[in-house]
Amino acid sequence: MATLSRADQSVLGRWWWTVDRWTLFCLITLIGFGYVLVLAASPAVAERIHQSRDVFIAKQVVFLALASITIVAVSLLSPRNIRRLALAGCILAMALTALTLVHGVEIKGARRWIALPGMSIQPSEFLKPCFAVMTAWLLTESRRTPGFPGKILAFAVFGAIVMLLKSQPDIGMLSVITAVFFAQLYVEGMNMAFVGAGVVAMMVAAVSAFTFFPHVRSRVERFLHPEQGDHYQVDTALQAFGNGGLLGRGPGEGRVKDLLPDAHADFVFAVAGEEFGLLVCLVILGIFAFVVLRGLLRLVQEADEFVILAACGLVTGFGLQAFVNMASALHLIPTKGMTLPFISYGGSSAISVALGMGMLLALTRRRTHGDPA
């Protein structure tokens, strides 16, 4: 691919010279870390639940391969086709999320998954990228087309998603989508009075979640009062970081994967810290930060409001998801079962994040006059 000439006018040639190759390289690097860490963490987890040692590895190899293909395939699309894909994806994801309330698989008291042969999918994962792009289109059209109720429709869709995720319940996903929506509203130029009202509404929602959802209250209380309750998972994760030190104990030498049931998913960052050390953890953190900052900096010279709002929402969701996972493992925030993009085990997460990053790469490609809008 590196031998493609700038004069090459094929689809692949134009894509290679217009796509943000730095971001693409970072995403591929994260996928590489995902392969390494699933090899490190998943065999012990599989044995503990009496499965073949390679069951999670085999699935994740397929998931990450599909994620890689998704990133490239989606990044080839034009902004118009990205809008169409996001609209169809958001409608389908909302329908399937509603279906989980009736026919979903219940795990740990929540109905978020639909069972398929050999795997299960979490439809709400696909709401994050599709909602961000669709909202950007609605907000942009409300400015471009007089009389078009774009903001009203955006709030209506957001309200429907709030009701669906509250019913599952999935407060973490709802928090991320809410943050994405309000970030887009702020960038779009929402009146500061409404920004303040939104902040107040989020605070009221947080208090309501603490009051009415026992699992939320339990996690917050355990975070605020470490001397009370069960802190086994967080304490074990923190010990893993301490045991890893600067350079780690070495591949396969960690013990946290033998102790935590979600070492391959929610606490995969602790596995990285114990086996590969602080330096590798800082590299992973730096890559996530680079993708977010690079995505925002690509928008400095962007004139299309739709691209600015959509890309802003996509990088906000990506960065916030990574932050929640790593901060939970380090006990900086109350624990929340959220995957580390491309690194934690999970098919729905890997494909949905790949969809969002493919959209980001497509929207931020350098286009010249005559390229499809």
Long-range contacts (C-beta under 8 A, 24 or more apart in sequence): 11-76, 15-75, 15-76, 15-365, 18-365, 18-366, 18-367, 19-75, 19-361, 19-365, 20-294, 20-298, 20-361, 20-364, 20-365, 22-290, 22-294, 23-291, 23-294, 23-295, 23-357, 23-360, 23-361, 23-364, 24-71, 24-75, 24-361, 26-287, 26-290, 26-291, 26-294, 27-71, 27-291, 27-342, 27-357, 28-68, 29-287, 30-284, 30-287, 30-288, 30-341, 30-342, 30-343, 31-64, 31-67, 31-68, 31-342, 33-272, 33-284, 33-342, 33-343, 34-60, 34-64, 34-342, 34-343, 34-344, 34-350, 35-60, 35-61, 35-64, 36-251, 37-264, 37-268, 37-271, 37-272, 37-343, 38-264, 38-268, 38-345, 40-251, 40-252, 40-254, 40-257, 40-271, 40-275, 41-257, 41-263, 41-264, 41-268, 41-271, 41-345, 42-264, 42-345, 44-257, 44-258, 44-263, 45-257, 45-261, 45-262, 45-263, 45-264, 48-258, 48-261, 56-264, 56-345, 59-118, 59-119, 59-345, 59-347, 60-345, 60-350, 62-347, 63-346, 63-347, 63-350, 63-351, 64-342, 64-350, 66-347, 66-350, 66-351, 66-354, 67-342, 67-350, 67-351, 67-353, 67-354, 68-354, 70-351, 70-354, 70-355, 70-358, 71-354, 71-357, 71-358, 71-361, 72-358, 73-358, 74-354, 74-355, 74-358, 74-359, 74-361, 74-362, 75-358, 75-359, 75-361, 75-362, 75-365, 76-362, 77-358, 77-362, 78-362, 78-371, 78-372, 78-373, 79-304, 79-306, 79-307, 79-362, 79-363, 79-372, 79-373, 80-372, 80-373, 81-372, 82-133, 82-310, 82-359, 82-362, 82-363, 83-133, 83-134, 83-137, 83-306, 85-130, 85-133, 85-359, 86-129, 86-130, 86-131, 86-132, 86-133, 86-134, 86-137, 86-310, 86-359, 87-130, 87-134, 87-137, 89-126, 89-129, 89-130, 89-355, 90-127, 90-130, 90-131, 90-134, 90-157, 92-123, 92-126, 93-123, 93-124, 93-126, 93-127, 93-130, 94-127, 94-157, 94-160, 94-161, 94-164, 96-121, 96-123, 97-123, 97-124, 97-127, 97-161, 97-164, 97-165, 97-168, 98-164, 99-123, 100-124, 100-168, 101-164, 101-167, 101-168, 104-168, 109-215, 110-168, 110-169, 110-170, 111-168, 112-168, 112-170, 119-347, 120-348, 121-347, 121-348, 122-348, 122-349, 123-348, 124-164, 124-165, 124-168, 124-170, 124-173, 125-173, 125-348, 125-349, 125-351, 125-352, 126-348, 126-351, 126-352, 126-355, 127-161, 127-173, 127-177, 128-173, 128-176, 128-177, 128-180, 128-317, 128-321, 128-352, 128-356, 129-314, 129-317, 129-352, 129-353, 129-355, 129-356, 129-359, 130-355, 131-157, 131-158, 131-161, 131-177, 131-180, 131-181, 131-313, 132-180, 132-184, 132-310, 132-313, 132-314, 132-316, 132-317, 132-356, 133-310, 133-313, 133-314, 133-359, 135-180, 135-181, 135-184, 135-309, 135-313, 136-184, 136-306, 136-308, 136-309, 136-310, 136-312, 136-313, 137-306, 137-310, 139-184, 139-185, 139-188, 139-309, 140-305, 140-306, 140-309, 143-305, 154-181, 169-213, 171-209, 171-213, 171-216, 172-324, 172-336, 172-337, 172-338, 173-338, 176-317, 176-320, 176-321, 176-324, 176-338, 177-317, 178-202, 178-205, 179-316, 179-317, 179-320, 180-313, 180-316, 180-317, 180-320, 181-313, 183-312, 183-313, 183-316, 184-309, 184-312, 184-313, 184-316, 187-308, 187-309, 187-312, 188-305, 188-309, 219-334, 219-335, 219-336, 220-334, 222-334, 222-335, 223-331, 223-333, 223-334, 223-335, 233-260, 233-262, 233-267, 233-335, 234-328, 234-329, 234-331, 234-335, 236-260, 236-270, 237-267, 237-269, 237-270, 237-329, 237-330, 237-331, 238-270, 238-330, 238-331, 240-270, 240-271, 240-273, 240-274, 241-270, 241-273, 241-274, 241-278, 241-281, 241-330, 243-274, 244-273, 244-274, 244-275, 244-276, 244-277, 244-278, 245-277, 245-278, 246-277, 246-278, 246-279, 247-276, 247-277, 247-278, 247-279, 248-273, 248-274, 248-275, 248-276, 248-277, 248-280, 249-274, 249-275, 250-275, 251-275, 251-276, 262-337, 264-344, 264-345, 265-337, 265-339, 265-344, 265-345, 265-346, 266-325, 266-328, 266-329, 266-335, 266-337, 266-338, 266-339, 266-344, 267-329, 268-340, 268-343, 268-344, 268-345, 269-325, 269-326, 269-329, 269-330, 269-340, 269-343, 270-329, 272-343, 273-329, 284-343, 285-326, 288-318, 288-319, 288-322, 288-323, 288-341, 289-319, 291-315, 291-318, 291-319, 291-357, 292-318, 292-319, 295-360, 295-364, 298-364, 299-364, 302-364, 307-363, 307-364, 310-359, 310-363, 311-360, 311-363, 311-364, 314-356, 314-357, 314-359, 314-360, 314-363, 315-360, 317-356, 318-353, 318-356, 318-357, 318-360, 321-353
